[in-house]
Amino acid sequence: MKPRVVRCALFALIAVVSAVAGQAQAQTWPDKPITFIVPFAAGGGTDAFARPLAAQLDTQLGKRVLIENRAGAGGTVGASLASKAAPDGYTFFMGAAHHAIAPSLYPNLDYSIEKDFIAVALIARPPQVVVVNPDKVAAKTLAEFIAYAKANPGKLNYGSAGAGTTHHLAGELFKILTKTNIQHVPYRGAGPAMQDLIAGHVPVVFDGLGSSAAPVRAGQLRALAVAAPKRVPAFPDLPTAAEAGLAGYEVSTWYGLFAPKNTPPAIVQQMVKELQKAMQTPAIKEAWERNGSDVPDVTGPAFAKMVSAEIERWRKVVTEANVKLD
């Protein structure tokens, strides 16, 4: 037999053995706790969706689903860690829109969200919202806030979940559209940024509705507008940016589950089925609506295609806004 034929036969045999091994693993999966790596500090928008989902999967799978918050560098520290995790179906990564922005801002990333991960499923996609501390900002409408910012160039700061996150770019896009000068203050996640906003250390955050919803309802923060094409059912009285006078200001974030590359396809498919089941439960539907998100059903290749499109979209925004890391 020719060497090339032998090699082809060997590769085919390896593929068959790997597939059989993957199926065997899937039949016993999970037989121990699963970890979701969340690349931001506790209490942020990612947590707002990751933790209820983990709790629901706990019930469905009969095994603990643990949240491990690994914040830093706009979510890239946790992503790097997750990309190197064992591909055994016991570590997943809760990525976000920030990870579609990172390739344009971090030229030396040691991972690729497209090549080093398997896109499992889109989890949630709440819109961004302009929120202010009512004790620090007198403005009650977006138009009033824009007028105040124009009258006080360089005197306002806005917090974000970190350099290169959707919070950051939402702020930069706001500055371009309004021709205002507001200084960026990056935090290690939306949670710390929101804590400082509530405490009055920063006056405004361009936040994902997932982490703003609760403090807005509690009266700790004032929402001025949602950066979406239509109003959010959970906040029917909150105008869109366009309705408030700022046309073209539309920014949404999204959260999705990824697996390290080479995770057995059978386990990935089983996780997809569990996620689809979880997303149809009343508890998840209610939590998602409360946090301003719909319940998406975008999985596998369709989700991967969405991520690639988002990378290109944000590359254009970064270039146009000339965004530089702080």
DRENDO-1510 file (C-alpha; in Angstrom, 1 decimal, always signed):
<recs>
REC; n; res; u; v; w
REC; 1; MET; +0.0; +0.0; +0.0 .
REC; 2; LYS; +1.3; +3.5; -0.9 .
REC; 3; PRO; +2.4; +5.7; +2.0 .
REC; 4; ARG; -0.1; +8.4; +1.1 .
REC; 5; VAL; -2.9; +5.9; +1.1 .
REC; 6; VAL; -1.7; +4.6; +4.5 .
REC; 7; ARG; -1.7; +8.1; +5.9 .
REC; 8; CYS; -5.2; +8.8; +4.6 .
REC; 9; ALA; -6.5; +5.5; +6.1 .
REC; 10; LEU; -4.8; +6.3; +9.4 .
REC; 11; PHE; -6.4; +9.8; +9.6 .
REC; 12; ALA; -9.8; +8.3; +8.8 .
REC; 13; LEU; -9.3; +5.7; +11.6 .
REC; 14; ILE; -8.3; +8.5; +14.0 .
REC; 15; ALA; -11.4; +10.5; +13.1 .
REC; 16; VAL; -13.7; +7.5; +13.7 .
REC; 17; VAL; -12.1; +6.7; +17.0 .
REC; 18; SER; -12.3; +10.3; +18.1 .
REC; 19; ALA; -16.0; +10.4; +17.1 .
REC; 20; VAL; -16.8; +7.2; +19.0 .
REC; 21; ALA; -14.9; +8.5; +22.1 .
REC; 22; GLY; -16.8; +11.8; +21.9 .
REC; 23; GLN; -20.1; +9.9; +21.8 .
REC; 24; ALA; -19.1; +7.8; +24.8 .
REC; 25; GLN; -18.2; +11.0; +26.7 .
REC; 26; ALA; -21.5; +12.6; +25.8 .
REC; 27; GLN; -23.4; +9.6; +27.2 .
REC; 28; THR; -22.0; +10.1; +30.7 .
REC; 29; TRP; -21.8; +13.9; +30.5 .
REC; 30; PRO; -22.0; +15.6; +32.9 .
REC; 31; ASP; -20.7; +13.5; +35.7 .
REC; 32; LYS; -19.1; +16.4; +37.6 .
REC; 33; PRO; -19.7; +20.2; +38.0 .
REC; 34; ILE; -19.4; +22.4; +34.9 .
REC; 35; THR; -17.7; +25.8; +35.0 .
REC; 36; PHE; -18.8; +28.9; +33.1 .
REC; 37; ILE; -15.9; +31.4; +32.9 .
REC; 38; VAL; -17.4; +34.9; +33.0 .
REC; 39; PRO; -14.7; +37.4; +31.9 .
REC; 40; PHE; -16.0; +40.4; +34.0 .
REC; 41; ALA; -16.4; +41.2; +37.7 .
REC; 42; ALA; -19.4; +39.9; +39.5 .
REC; 43; GLY; -22.6; +42.0; +39.3 .
REC; 44; GLY; -22.3; +43.2; +35.7 .
REC; 45; GLY; -24.5; +42.5; +32.7 .
REC; 46; THR; -22.9; +39.2; +31.9 .
REC; 47; ASP; -23.7; +38.0; +35.4 .
REC; 48; ALA; -27.3; +39.2; +35.1 .
REC; 49; PHE; -27.8; +36.4; +32.5 .
REC; 50; ALA; -25.1; +33.9; +33.3 .
REC; 51; ARG; -26.2; +33.3; +36.9 .
REC; 52; PRO; -30.0; +32.6; +36.3 .
REC; 53; LEU; -29.0; +30.4; +33.4 .
REC; 54; ALA; -26.5; +28.5; +35.5 .
REC; 55; ALA; -29.2; +28.0; +38.2 .
REC; 56; GLN; -31.6; +26.6; +35.6 .
REC; 57; LEU; -29.0; +24.2; +34.2 .
REC; 58; ASP; -28.2; +23.1; +37.7 .
REC; 59; THR; -31.8; +21.8; +37.9 .
REC; 60; GLN; -31.9; +20.3; +34.5 .
REC; 61; LEU; -28.5; +18.5; +34.6 .
REC; 62; GLY; -28.5; +17.5; +38.2 .
REC; 63; LYS; -24.9; +18.8; +38.5 .
REC; 64; ARG; -23.6; +22.2; +39.7 .
REC; 65; VAL; -22.9; +24.9; +37.1 .
REC; 66; LEU; -20.3; +27.2; +38.7 .
REC; 67; ILE; -19.6; +30.8; +37.7 .
REC; 68; GLU; -16.0; +31.8; +37.7 .
REC; 69; ASN; -15.5; +35.6; +37.3 .
REC; 70; ARG; -12.1; +36.4; +35.7 .
REC; 71; ALA; -12.1; +40.1; +34.9 .
REC; 72; GLY; -9.5; +42.2; +33.1 .
REC; 73; ALA; -8.5; +44.0; +29.9 .
REC; 74; GLY; -12.0; +44.4; +28.5 .
REC; 75; GLY; -12.9; +40.7; +29.0 .
REC; 76; THR; -9.8; +39.4; +27.2 .
REC; 77; VAL; -8.1; +38.0; +30.3 .
REC; 78; GLY; -11.0; +35.6; +30.9 .
REC; 79; ALA; -11.3; +34.8; +27.2 .
REC; 80; SER; -7.6; +33.9; +27.1 .
REC; 81; LEU; -7.9; +31.6; +30.1 .
REC; 82; ALA; -11.0; +29.9; +28.7 .
REC; 83; SER; -9.3; +29.3; +25.3 .
REC; 84; LYS; -6.7; +27.2; +27.0 .
REC; 85; ALA; -9.1; +25.2; +29.2 .
REC; 86; ALA; -9.4; +21.4; +28.7 .
REC; 87; PRO; -11.9; +20.7; +25.8 .
REC; 88; ASP; -13.7; +18.1; +27.9 .
REC; 89; GLY; -17.1; +19.7; +28.1 .
REC; 90; TYR; -16.7; +20.9; +31.7 .
REC; 91; THR; -15.5; +24.4; +30.9 .
REC; 92; PHE; -17.5; +26.9; +28.9 .
REC; 93; PHE; -17.0; +30.6; +28.2 .
REC; 94; MET; -19.7; +33.3; +28.5 .
REC; 95; GLY; -18.5; +35.7; +25.9 .
REC; 96; ALA; -20.1; +39.0; +24.9 .
REC; 97; ALA; -20.2; +41.7; +22.2 .
REC; 98; HIS; -16.9; +43.0; +23.8 .
REC; 99; HIS; -15.2; +40.0; +22.3 .
REC; 100; ALA; -16.2; +41.0; +18.8 .
REC; 101; ILE; -14.6; +44.4; +19.5 .
REC; 102; ALA; -11.3; +43.1; +21.0 .
REC; 103; PRO; -9.7; +42.0; +17.8 .
REC; 104; SER; -9.7; +45.6; +16.5 .
REC; 105; LEU; -8.2; +47.0; +19.7 .
REC; 106; TYR; -5.8; +44.3; +21.0 .
REC; 107; PRO; -3.4; +43.4; +18.1 .
REC; 108; ASN; -1.5; +40.9; +20.2 .
REC; 109; LEU; -4.3; +38.7; +21.6 .
REC; 110; ASP; -3.2; +35.2; +22.4 .
REC; 111; TYR; -6.5; +33.7; +21.3 .
REC; 112; SER; -9.1; +34.1; +18.5 .
REC; 113; ILE; -12.7; +34.1; +19.4 .
REC; 114; GLU; -13.4; +32.6; +16.0 .
REC; 115; LYS; -10.6; +30.0; +15.8 .
REC; 116; ASP; -10.0; +28.9; +19.4 .
REC; 117; PHE; -13.7; +28.5; +20.4 .
REC; 118; ILE; -16.8; +26.7; +19.3 .
REC; 119; ALA; -19.8; +29.0; +19.1 .
REC; 120; VAL; -22.5; +27.2; +21.1 .
REC; 121; ALA; -25.4; +29.6; +21.4 .
REC; 122; LEU; -26.5; +33.2; +21.7 .
REC; 123; ILE; -27.9; +33.6; +25.2 .
REC; 124; ALA; -29.2; +37.2; +25.4 .
REC; 125; ARG; -29.1; +40.5; +23.5 .
REC; 126; PRO; -30.2; +43.5; +25.6 .
REC; 127; PRO; -29.8; +47.0; +24.2 .
REC; 128; GLN; -27.6; +49.7; +25.7 .
REC; 129; VAL; -29.1; +52.5; +27.8 .
REC; 130; VAL; -27.9; +55.9; +28.9 .
REC; 131; VAL; -28.1; +56.0; +32.7 .
REC; 132; VAL; -27.1; +58.8; +35.0 .
REC; 133; ASN; -26.8; +59.4; +38.7 .
REC; 134; PRO; -29.8; +61.6; +39.6 .
REC; 135; ASP; -27.9; +63.3; +42.4 .
REC; 136; LYS; -25.1; +64.3; +40.0 .
REC; 137; VAL; -26.9; +65.0; +36.8 .
REC; 138; ALA; -30.0; +67.2; +36.9 .
REC; 139; ALA; -31.0; +66.4; +33.3 .
REC; 140; LYS; -34.2; +64.4; +33.1 .
REC; 141; THR; -34.1; +63.9; +29.3 .
REC; 142; LEU; -31.5; +63.0; +26.8 .
REC; 143; ALA; -31.7; +66.4; +25.2 .
REC; 144; GLU; -31.1; +68.1; +28.5 .
REC; 145; PHE; -28.1; +65.9; +29.2 .
REC; 146; ILE; -26.6; +66.6; +25.7 .
REC; 147; ALA; -27.0; +70.3; +26.3 .
REC; 148; TYR; -25.3; +70.0; +29.7 .
REC; 149; ALA; -22.4; +68.0; +28.3 .
REC; 150; LYS; -21.9; +70.6; +25.5 .
REC; 151; ALA; -22.0; +73.4; +28.1 .
REC; 152; ASN; -19.3; +71.6; +30.2 .
REC; 153; PRO; -16.7; +70.2; +27.8 .
REC; 154; GLY; -14.2; +67.9; +29.4 .
REC; 155; LYS; -15.9; +68.1; +32.9 .
REC; 156; LEU; -18.0; +65.0; +32.7 .
REC; 157; ASN; -16.7; +61.4; +33.0 .
REC; 158; TYR; -18.4; +58.3; +31.9 .
REC; 159; GLY; -17.7; +54.9; +33.3 .
REC; 160; SER; -17.4; +51.7; +31.3 .
REC; 161; ALA; -16.9; +47.9; +31.9 .
REC; 162; GLY; -13.4; +48.4; +30.5 .
REC; 163; ALA; -11.4; +49.7; +27.6 .
REC; 164; GLY; -12.7; +48.1; +24.4 .
REC; 165; THR; -16.1; +47.1; +25.7 .
REC; 166; THR; -19.5; +48.0; +24.2 .
REC; 167; HIS; -19.9; +50.5; +27.1 .
REC; 168; HIS; -16.7; +52.2; +26.0 .
REC; 169; LEU; -17.6; +52.3; +22.3 .
REC; 170; ALA; -21.2; +53.3; +23.0 .
REC; 171; GLY; -19.7; +56.3; +24.9 .
REC; 172; GLU; -17.4; +57.2; +22.0 .
REC; 173; LEU; -20.2; +56.9; +19.4 .
REC; 174; PHE; -22.3; +59.1; +21.6 .
REC; 175; LYS; -19.5; +61.7; +21.7 .
REC; 176; ILE; -19.2; +61.6; +17.9 .
REC; 177; LEU; -22.9; +62.0; +17.2 .
REC; 178; THR; -23.4; +64.8; +19.8 .
REC; 179; LYS; -20.0; +66.5; +19.3 .
REC; 180; THR; -19.4; +66.5; +23.1 .
REC; 181; ASN; -16.3; +65.9; +25.1 .
REC; 182; ILE; -16.8; +63.4; +27.9 .
REC; 183; GLN; -13.8; +61.6; +29.5 .
REC; 184; HIS; -13.7; +57.8; +29.6 .
REC; 185; VAL; -13.1; +56.0; +32.9 .
REC; 186; PRO; -12.6; +52.3; +32.4 .
REC; 187; TYR; -13.4; +49.8; +35.2 .
REC; 188; ARG; -12.8; +46.0; +35.6 .
REC; 189; GLY; -16.4; +45.1; +34.6 .
REC; 190; ALA; -19.8; +46.6; +34.5 .
REC; 191; GLY; -20.4; +45.7; +38.2 .
REC; 192; PRO; -17.7; +48.1; +39.6 .
REC; 193; ALA; -18.7; +50.8; +37.1 .
REC; 194; MET; -22.3; +50.6; +38.2 .
REC; 195; GLN; -21.3; +50.7; +41.9 .
REC; 196; ASP; -19.4; +53.9; +41.3 .
REC; 197; LEU; -22.3; +55.3; +39.2 .
REC; 198; ILE; -24.7; +54.6; +42.0 .
REC; 199; ALA; -22.3; +56.1; +44.6 .
REC; 200; GLY; -21.9; +59.2; +42.5 .
REC; 201; HIS; -18.2; +58.8; +41.6 .
REC; 202; VAL; -19.0; +58.9; +37.9 .
REC; 203; PRO; -22.1; +60.7; +36.6 .
REC; 204; VAL; -23.0; +58.6; +33.5 .
REC; 205; VAL; -22.6; +55.1; +32.1 .
REC; 206; PHE; -23.6; +53.9; +28.7 .
REC; 207; ASP; -24.6; +50.5; +30.0 .
REC; 208; GLY; -26.3; +47.3; +28.9 .
REC; 209; LEU; -29.8; +47.2; +30.2 .
REC; 210; GLY; -29.2; +43.9; +31.9 .
REC; 211; SER; -27.1; +45.5; +34.7 .
REC; 212; SER; -29.0; +48.8; +34.8 .
REC; 213; ALA; -32.6; +47.5; +35.0 .
REC; 214; ALA; -32.6; +46.8; +38.8 .
REC; 215; PRO; -31.1; +50.1; +40.0 .
REC; 216; VAL; -33.3; +52.1; +37.5 .
REC; 217; ARG; -36.4; +50.4; +39.0 .
REC; 218; ALA; -35.1; +51.1; +42.5 .
REC; 219; GLY; -34.7; +54.8; +41.7 .
REC; 220; GLN; -31.0; +54.7; +42.2 .
REC; 221; LEU; -30.3; +55.7; +38.6 .
REC; 222; ARG; -32.2; +57.6; +35.9 .
REC; 223; ALA; -32.5; +56.1; +32.5 .
REC; 224; LEU; -32.6; +58.8; +29.7 .
REC; 225; ALA; -32.9; +56.7; +26.6 .
REC; 226; VAL; -32.4; +53.2; +25.2 .
REC; 227; ALA; -30.1; +52.8; +22.2 .
REC; 228; ALA; -32.4; +50.6; +20.3 .
REC; 229; PRO; -34.7; +50.9; +17.2 .
REC; 230; LYS; -37.8; +50.4; +19.4 .
REC; 231; ARG; -38.8; +50.7; +23.0 .
REC; 232; VAL; -38.2; +47.8; +25.4 .
REC; 233; PRO; -41.3; +46.1; +26.8 .
REC; 234; ALA; -39.8; +46.0; +30.3 .
REC; 235; PHE; -39.5; +49.9; +30.2 .
REC; 236; PRO; -42.3; +51.1; +28.0 .
REC; 237; ASP; -42.0; +54.7; +29.1 .
REC; 238; LEU; -38.3; +54.9; +28.3 .
REC; 239; PRO; -37.8; +56.5; +24.8 .
REC; 240; THR; -35.4; +55.4; +22.2 .
REC; 241; ALA; -32.5; +57.6; +21.5 .
REC; 242; ALA; -34.1; +58.6; +18.1 .
REC; 243; GLU; -37.3; +59.5; +19.9 .
REC; 244; ALA; -35.3; +61.6; +22.3 .
REC; 245; GLY; -33.6; +63.5; +19.5 .
REC; 246; LEU; -30.5; +61.5; +18.8 .
REC; 247; ALA; -30.9; +59.7; +15.5 .
REC; 248; GLY; -28.5; +57.0; +14.6 .
REC; 249; TYR; -27.6; +56.1; +18.2 .
REC; 250; GLU; -28.2; +52.3; +18.3 .
REC; 251; VAL; -26.0; +50.0; +20.3 .
REC; 252; SER; -26.9; +46.6; +21.6 .
REC; 253; THR; -24.8; +44.1; +23.4 .
REC; 254; TRP; -25.1; +40.3; +23.4 .
REC; 255; TYR; -24.0; +37.4; +25.5 .
REC; 256; GLY; -23.2; +34.0; +24.2 .
REC; 257; LEU; -21.8; +30.6; +25.3 .
REC; 258; PHE; -18.7; +29.2; +23.7 .
REC; 259; ALA; -16.7; +26.0; +24.2 .
REC; 260; PRO; -12.9; +25.6; +23.8 .
REC; 261; LYS; -12.1; +24.2; +20.4 .
REC; 262; ASN; -11.9; +20.4; +20.2 .
REC; 263; THR; -14.7; +20.0; +22.7 .
REC; 264; PRO; -16.5; +16.8; +21.5 .
REC; 265; PRO; -19.3; +17.8; +19.1 .
REC; 266; ALA; -21.7; +15.4; +20.8 .
REC; 267; ILE; -21.3; +17.3; +24.1 .
REC; 268; VAL; -21.7; +20.7; +22.4 .
REC; 269; GLN; -24.9; +19.5; +20.8 .
REC; 270; GLN; -26.1; +18.2; +24.1 .
REC; 271; MET; -25.4; +21.6; +25.7 .
REC; 272; VAL; -27.3; +23.3; +22.9 .
REC; 273; LYS; -30.3; +21.1; +23.6 .
REC; 274; GLU; -30.1; +21.9; +27.3 .
REC; 275; LEU; -29.8; +25.6; +26.6 .
REC; 276; GLN; -32.8; +25.6; +24.3 .
REC; 277; LYS; -34.8; +23.8; +27.0 .
REC; 278; ALA; -33.7; +26.2; +29.7 .
REC; 279; MET; -34.5; +29.3; +27.6 .
REC; 280; GLN; -38.1; +28.2; +27.3 .
REC; 281; THR; -38.7; +27.9; +31.1 .
REC; 282; PRO; -40.9; +30.6; +32.7 .
REC; 283; ALA; -38.0; +31.6; +35.1 .
REC; 284; ILE; -35.6; +32.4; +32.3 .
REC; 285; LYS; -38.2; +34.1; +30.1 .
REC; 286; GLU; -39.3; +36.3; +33.0 .
REC; 287; ALA; -35.7; +37.1; +34.0 .
REC; 288; TRP; -34.8; +38.0; +30.4 .
REC; 289; GLU; -37.8; +40.3; +29.9 .
REC; 290; ARG; -37.0; +41.9; +33.3 .
REC; 291; ASN; -33.5; +42.6; +32.0 .
REC; 292; GLY; -34.6; +44.0; +28.7 .
REC; 293; SER; -33.7; +41.1; +26.4 .
REC; 294; ASP; -35.6; +38.8; +24.2 .
REC; 295; VAL; -35.1; +35.0; +24.3 .
REC; 296; PRO; -33.0; +34.2; +21.2 .
REC; 297; ASP; -32.7; +30.9; +19.4 .
REC; 298; VAL; -29.4; +31.3; +17.5 .
REC; 299; THR; -27.0; +28.3; +17.9 .
REC; 300; GLY; -24.0; +26.6; +16.3 .
REC; 301; PRO; -23.0; +27.8; +12.8 .
REC; 302; ALA; -25.7; +30.6; +12.8 .
REC; 303; PHE; -24.2; +32.0; +16.0 .
REC; 304; ALA; -20.6; +31.7; +14.6 .
REC; 305; LYS; -21.7; +33.6; +11.5 .
REC; 306; MET; -23.2; +36.3; +13.7 .
REC; 307; VAL; -20.0; +36.7; +15.7 .
REC; 308; SER; -17.9; +37.1; +12.5 .
REC; 309; ALA; -20.3; +39.8; +11.3 .
REC; 310; GLU; -20.1; +41.6; +14.6 .
REC; 311; ILE; -16.3; +41.6; +14.4 .
REC; 312; GLU; -16.5; +43.3; +11.0 .
REC; 313; ARG; -19.1; +45.8; +12.2 .
REC; 314; TRP; -17.2; +46.8; +15.3 .
REC; 315; ARG; -13.9; +47.1; +13.3 .
REC; 316; LYS; -15.6; +49.8; +11.2 .
REC; 317; VAL; -16.8; +51.6; +14.3 .
REC; 318; VAL; -13.4; +51.5; +16.0 .
REC; 319; THR; -11.7; +52.9; +12.8 .
REC; 320; GLU; -14.3; +55.7; +12.3 .
REC; 321; ALA; -14.2; +56.7; +16.0 .
REC; 322; ASN; -10.4; +56.4; +16.1 .
REC; 323; VAL; -10.7; +54.6; +19.4 .
REC; 324; LYS; -7.5; +54.1; +21.3 .
REC; 325; LEU; -7.0; +52.0; +24.5 .
REC; 326; ASP; -6.7; +54.2; +27.6 .
</recs>
